[in-house]
Amino acid sequence: MPESDLDKYPDKTPWDEGPLSDLKEQESWTLKLDPHVVIFSRFKDKDHYFLMRKDNREPLEMDSSCARRLYQQLIAEGYKHDSPL
């Protein structure tokens, strides 16, 4: 079954244009669901790639579509965006 456009391009990610676009220029974005913390950050040497780190585990490299889907999945599971100070 082919992916729908929603699966390929979920909305409400802070690094894209959309409802959270005021957060687009941040270097990283944090989601929390106690006791877990997930941090997304742009991969500095590759366009359209992100690093994702959960808790203190090794970071995982992923392309932007995977990062969008994972971000949306975590939001659906109850994670909340942690705003920077």
C-alpha positions in Angstrom: 0.0 0.0 0.0 1.5 3.4 -1.0 2.2 6.1 1.6 -0.3 8.9 1.7 0.8 12.5 1.4 0.0 12.8 5.1 2.4 10.0 6.0 5.1 11.4 3.7 4.7 15.0 4.8 3.1 15.3 8.3 2.4 18.8 9.4 3.2 20.4 12.7 6.9 19.9 12.8 8.8 22.9 14.1 11.5 22.9 11.5 9.0 23.4 8.6 6.6 26.1 7.6 3.3 25.7 9.5 1.8 26.2 12.9 5.1 25.9 14.7 7.2 27.8 12.2 8.2 30.4 14.8 10.5 27.6 16.2 12.0 26.9 12.8 15.3 28.7 13.5 16.2 26.8 16.7 19.1 24.4 16.5 17.2 21.6 18.3 13.7 20.7 19.4 12.9 18.8 22.5 9.9 16.5 23.3 9.3 15.3 26.8 7.1 12.6 28.4 8.5 11.9 31.8 10.9 10.4 32.3 11.8 10.3 28.6 13.4 13.1 26.6 13.8 13.1 22.8 15.9 15.7 21.0 15.8 16.4 17.3 18.5 18.5 15.7 19.6 19.3 12.2 22.5 17.4 10.9 25.1 20.1 10.3 26.9 18.5 7.4 23.9 17.1 5.4 20.9 19.0 4.2 17.6 17.4 4.9 19.0 15.1 7.6 18.4 15.1 11.3 19.9 13.6 14.4 17.5 12.2 17.0 18.5 11.3 20.5 16.3 9.6 23.1 17.3 9.9 26.7 21.1 9.3 26.8 21.3 6.8 23.9 23.5 7.2 20.8 21.9 9.7 18.3 20.3 8.2 15.2 20.6 9.8 11.8 17.5 10.1 9.7 16.2 11.9 6.7 13.6 14.7 7.1 10.6 12.5 6.2 11.5 9.9 8.8 12.1 12.7 11.4 8.7 14.2 10.6 6.9 10.9 11.0 8.7 10.1 14.3 8.0 13.6 15.6 4.3 13.2 14.8 4.2 9.7 16.3 5.8 10.9 19.6 3.2 13.8 19.8 0.4 11.2 19.3 1.9 9.1 22.1 1.6 12.1 24.5 5.0 13.8 24.2 4.9 17.5 24.6 7.2 20.2 23.0 9.5 21.7 25.6 10.1 25.3 24.8 13.6 26.8 25.2 14.2 29.2 28.0 
